[in-house]
Amino acid sequence: MWFEKFSTTLLGFSFIQSSYDPSLFLQRTSKGIVILLVYVDDIIVIGSDQEAITTIKQLLHTTFHMKDLGQLTYFLGLEVQFQ
């Protein structure tokens, strides 16, 4: 039930749900792309449009009870490094 509301909300924010992985959402903007991946109760938001990332995080925070854990460092036991 939660995921259905979540995905409907993202689709309302002009995201496209991947037909290959229903937990993957994409949004193309004039400045780049935003990629959002849901894994159980974790959400990863990455992309090249920092302004759109900030906006989607604010919109999700107003719709759902969420906490921003900051920059991603580990995911599924793998260390993540950005360069």
Summary of the structure (lengths in Angstrom):
residues: 83
radius of gyration: 12.6
end to end distance: 37.1
largest distance: 37.1
contacts: 176
relative contact order: 0.14
helix: 30%
strand: 31%
